[in-house]
């Protein structure tokens, strides 16, 4: 095995690498080059601190994406290629990712059904702190107030939102792009979004008032994740 960093790959190679390690994932997940470029930029992924392994033939064996900002860190991608799963590779990958982060709080998300990954993270010192849900459903009427969202995950924190291109705001209370909500704050109403047939909200805290309100509007849960932290 040869260890590099994610920065050593071109954007097309980075995209292929992520699609490889996500192959056979619990939920289908296929990324594009545009998605990868925005993911790195908006969520402060430091590609030079994100380890990657190549096998003897030059194929990607495993990788981890690490973001650092404001004294905290986030693992925004983690995977082992199908050929190398079951070989206890994930533990060393995680240790390499965390090696220079003593005293830095680190967080990540993992799908609820992914028991093996959660066990790896627990062995690495992570504990479940809350559950996050991905929801889809119809908007309410234009003048209907929305309940504020819960404390945001890494991808929906202000430092991420300010880096997203094409984000549209309705006053100070609601930010969206396309059919996806990114921020719901005090004073938000559906407004023009009421004309859309379907919307999506990613990684909303399961115990938030907004989550319960959306379920009442007929939204459905399409995925659930654990948010885990290492102090």
DALIN-V705077 format. One record per run of one state. SS is the DSSP state (h for helix, s for strand, l for the rest). FROM is the first residue (numbers start at 0). TO is the last residue. If there is no record, write none. Layout:
SS:FROM:TO + SS:FROM:TO
//
This chain:
l:0:0 + s:1:4 + h:5:7 + l:8:9 + h:10:20 + l:21:31 + h:32:41 + l:42:43 + s:44:44 + l:45:45 + h:46:48 + l:49:49 + s:50:53 + l:54:58 + s:59:68 + l:69:70 + s:71:79 + l:80:80 + h:81:83 + l:84:87 + h:88:97 + l:98:103 + s:104:110 + l:111:113 + h:114:122 + l:123:125 + s:126:136 + l:137:143 + s:144:144 + l:145:152 + h:153:155 + l:156:156 + h:157:160 + l:161:166 + s:167:169 + l:170:172 + s:173:176 + l:177:178 + s:179:183 + l:184:187 + s:188:188 + l:189:189 + h:190:194 + l:195:197 + s:198:204 + l:205:207 + h:208:215 + l:216:218 + s:219:229 + l:230:230
//
